[in-house]
């Protein structure tokens, strides 16, 4: 009787999921059905007949979570894990993108709106079963979800255990919790198996379908000539990076453009600077980055500090100095491949480029001479080699070095 009730609950939840998520379709032998859904251009097939939805009603405790883990471990969950790992082997996604697939699979299996605790437990379970060291902590009635990572993350909490660093993956779900001053209790449930460290580094974006892009027009004036840039952008990048944390400059400065955006932007820029010498071409890119977008600080734009990659800067209508520095850095690297350093002032970020002959006031670093190229609008229209008046006597740190 209990088994029939469990199966009934399973089918009810799966039916609710299929109805509410219109992008999902079932097909195949009725004895062994799959659920097929699109994941950023890749069709994922999840063997839904193996998805036994294990309920979780709490209350939050080591014992109730251990009971959930024991019950779900007794199901035939392995085909689901194998489907996830098959995607990973085929597409070699960065860990952050693979986690987005786990989130979508958990949503398919256990909708977030129906039971947040259960949804979080499914993510935790799947992340562990696909080889990552994921843990849970309790902060009162909050279920905090962590993954082991040794990279520098600046805007979300972490804890250390046995010399390892665990970064919170669901902090954005608890906007008003003071996790830093909350008493955390680590849940004593351990998943066996070899574990890997989670990396926040992003080296590529998915191969989006051409139909996922939309056109965007950018315009700016350079030497009294109006330039109009038509490029294609993809709002799915916003979704992928919506909860992406503030990482070090190395991570988000080096995130490349998606194929569709690259194919429309870079050829236009190269065509526009054709015939210019290197200095003038870099000056053109500097002015494009400076004036093709409206300026707005992150606090006003997003309500918090948020570093945008080159692609994100192209997506959003407003951006600040860090975002423009990332875009300019990417364009100079991609088009001219010149040595650069990123200069971090107390309240500003800018770029210095190494030319064959330095321009303006030189910036000396490790025996090389660089020229400041300011990609953010200032009170004065600064040429290459000039620093704004407010920064001339300010100290800076070299936050990132690029040597081709």
N, C-alpha and C positions, 0 to 999 in steps of 0.2 A: 504493500500500500504506500509506504513512504517512497519507494522507488518510483511508483507511478506519479505521485505528487511532484517529485523532483523533475521527472521528464516533462510533466505538464507545464511546470514553471519555465523549464528550458525552452519549450516550443513557444510559449506565450511571449517571452522576452525576445527570442529570435524573430518572431513574426512582427513584433513592435519595431524592432530594428530595421527589418526589411521594408516596412511601410514608411517609416520616418526618414529613411535614407534612400532617396529616389535614385541615386547613382548606382545603387547595388542591385544586381540581378542574379537570380539563381538559375542554374541550368544543370543538365547532365542526368545521369541515371538517378531515379528517385530513391534508390537504395543508397546512393552516395552522391549527394549534392554538394556543389561548391558555391560559394558566394564570390562573385567577381566584382572588383571595384577598381577604379582608376586611382593611381597614386603618382601624380605628376608625370603623366605620359606613359607610365608602365601599368599594365594590367596585372593585378594581384589576384590570385585565386586562393581563397581560404576554404579548407574542407569543413564546411559548417556542420556536417553530421558528427564531427568530433568535438564541436564546441559545447561542452556541458557547462551551462552557466551555474556557477556555485554562488549561492546567495550569501550576503553578509549583512547582519543586522546589528552588530555590535553587542554591547558597548565596547568602545576601544580599549583593548587590553592585550597583553602578550598572549593570554590564553585564547582569546577569540580570533586573533590573527593567526596563531599557530593552528587552530582548528580549521580556519579557511585554507591555509597552506596545505594541510594534510588532506583535506577533501579535494582540492583542485589537483593535487599531485596524484591522486588516485584515479583521475579521469584519463582518457586517452588524448592528452593535449599535444603529444609529440608531433603529429602531422601539421599542426598550426605552427609550431616552432620551426619545423623543417621548411615550411613555406616562407617564413620570414628569413631564414638563413639562406634559402635558395635565392631570394631577391638580393641579399647581401653579397653572395658570391658572384652573381651575375653582374651587378651594377656597381659594386665597390663603393657604396655611399659613405660619406663621412658619418661619424657617430651621431652627430646632431640630426642629420636627415633620417638615419635609421631609427632614431628615437621617435621621429614624427610618424614613421610607419607603425611603430609599436603603439603610439597614441591612437592612431586611426583604427588599428586592430582591436584595441581595448574598447574604443567607443562602439565599434561594431558588435563586440561580444557583450559589453556591459555599459550601456549609455551613461554618460556622465550625469545628465540631468535626472536620471532615475535613481541613482545611488552613488554619490561622490566617493564614499569610502571604498565601495566595491570596484569602481572604475580605477581608482588609484592602486588598489591591490592587484588588479589585473595588469596594470603597467609594470608594477614592481615585479610580479611573477614572471612576465614575459621578458623583461629586461634581464633578469637573473638567468632564465633558461636559455637566453641567447648569448650568454657568456660574460655579462657585466656584473660588477660587484655593486648591487643596489641594496639599500637599507631603508628602514623605516624608523621614524622617531615620533613620539607623542608629545604634544605641547597642549595640555588640557584636552579640549575636544577637537584639536587639529591633528590631522594625520599628515606628517611631513615626510616627503619622499626624496631620498638622496642617492647619488651615484659617486663612486670613487673616481676622482680626477685630481691630478697634480698641477693643473694649469692655473694661471692667475685669473680669477674672476672677481670683479670689483663691486657688483651691485646686488649680489644675492648671498645669503648666509651659508656657512659651511661649519663642519665640526671635524675634529681630528680624533682618530682612534687607532691605537697601535702603530703610530707613525704614518698613517694614511689619512688623506684629506678627502672628505665627502661633501659634495656640493649639492645644495637643494634644487630639485627639479620642478617643484610645484609651488614655489614661493609666490608666484603671481596669482595663484588662486586664493591667497589670504592677504589681501591688500592692506588690511588694518592690523595685522598681527605684529607685535614687537618681538620678533623671533630672537633678536640679539639678547634681550633681557628675559626671555622666557626660559623656564626650566624644561630642558629636553630629557626625555627618557627614551633610550634606544631600545627598540623592540628586539627581544632575544629570539629571533627566528633566523636560522642560517641556512643558506642554500649551498649544497655541496657542488663541487665541480671547479674546473679551472676557470679563473676570472681574468678579464682584461681591464685595463684602465680606460675610462671614458675620456675622449678628447673633444674639446670644443673647436678645434681647428677646422676650418672650412676650406677645402681646396677646389671644389667645383659645385655647380648647381645642377639640378636634373636636366635632362634633355626634354624640355617642355615641347608640347605639340605646337605647331605654327599657329593654330587657331586660338591658343591661349594668350596670345599677345594682342596689345592694342597700340595704336599710334599715339605719339605724343609730340607736340611741337615745342621747340625751344628757340629762342631768338636773343641775340645780343649784338651790340655794336662794337666793331673793332676798326680803328682808324677810319672812322666816318663811313664804314660800310656795314649795312645791316645783313647779318648772317642768320639764316633760318635752318635749323637742324631738325629733321624729321627722324625719329627713332621709334623703335618698338619696345615697349616695356610690358612686364608681366606682374600683375598684382599678386600672383601666387608666391612671389618672393617675399612680399609683406607677411603672408601667412606663415611661411617657413621660418622667418626670422622674427615673428611677432614677440616671442618670449626669449629670444636669444640674448644672453647677458652681455654686459660690458666686459670685453676681453682686452688683452694687450694689443698694442698697435700691430704687431706682427700678424695677428690672426685676421683682423678685419681689413687691413690695408692690402693684404695679398689675396683676398677673395676675388676671383675673376668674374667677369660678366657672364651672364647666361648667353647661350649661342645666338638666340634671336636678337637680343639687345646689341651684342658685339657686332653681328653682321650688318646692322643698320647704322650704328654710330661710328665705329672706327673707320670704315671706308670713306664716310663723308668728311671726317676730320682730316684724314690723310689727303683727300682730294683738295680740301680748302687750304692746306699748308704746302701744297705742291709748289715748288719753285722758291720757297722761303729757305733761308739758311737756318741752322739749328736754333740759334738764339731767338730769331723772330718766330719760328714755329713754336717753341716753348712759350714765348710771350703770348701767342695766339691761344694756346691751350690754357694758359693762366687766366686770360681775360674771359674765355668761355666759361671756365669754372667759377670765376668771380661774378659774372654778370648774367648768366643764363638762368639763375635761380634766385628766389627771394631769400633774404636772410631772416632767420628767427632762432633764438636760443632754444636748446632742448627743453628747458623747463616750461616754456610757453608752447612749444610744438607738441611735446609728448607728456608733459607733466613730470618728467624725470630726466636724468642724464641717459642718453642713448647714442651709442656710436653707430653711424651708418657706413656701410660699405659703399664702394663706387656704384654698384647697381642700385642700392637703396637710395642713394643721393639723387640718382636720375629718376627714381620713382616718385619721390616726394617733391612737393612744390616748394617747401621751405627746408633750409638746412643751416648748420652753423659751421664754425671754423674746422672742427675735427672732421666733419663729413666732407667738406670741400677739399681738405688736405688729402683725404683718402682717395677721392676721385682724381685729383690732379696727379697724385703719386702714381695711380694706376695708368693714367693716360701717358704720362712721360715715360714710364717703364715700358709700356706696350708699344708706343710709337717710336721712341728714340733710344730706349734702354740705356739711359744715362745714370751715373752714380748719383745718389741722393741721400740726404739725411733729413730726419724729421725733428724739428726744433720745438720743444715743449716749454713754453713760458708759463708762469703761474696761472694765467687766465687766457691763454691763447696757444694755438698750434699752427705751425706753418712749415713750409718746405724750403730746403736749399738744394740747388742743383749744381753739379760739377760740370762746367763747360771747359773747352780747350783753353779758353782765356777767361778768367773771372771778370764779372761785371759788377760795378759799384763797390760797396763796402764788403770786403771779403770776410767769409766765415771760415776760420781755420779749424780743422779737426783731423787728428791722426795723420798729420803731414799733408793733407789735401786741402785745396781751397775751393769753397763752394760759394754760390751766389744765391741770396734769398729770392724766392719767387712766391709772392704772396697771393694765394688763391681765394682769399676772402676779402670782400669790399671793405675799404677803410675810408676815413674822412678825406684822405688824399688819394688820388689815382696813382698808386705807387708803380714805378717801372721796375724791371728786374734789377736786383742789387740794392734796393732801398727797403729799409725797415721803417715801420710807422713810428712817428715821433714818440708815442707812449712806450714803445719797447726798446728804444735806443739805449737806455741805461739799465734795462732789466736783465736779470740773469736767466739762463735757459739750460735745459738738459737736452742731450741728444737721445731721443726716445727710440729711434730706429735708424739703422744704416742699411742702405742698399748698394751693393757692389755687383755689377753684372758679371 
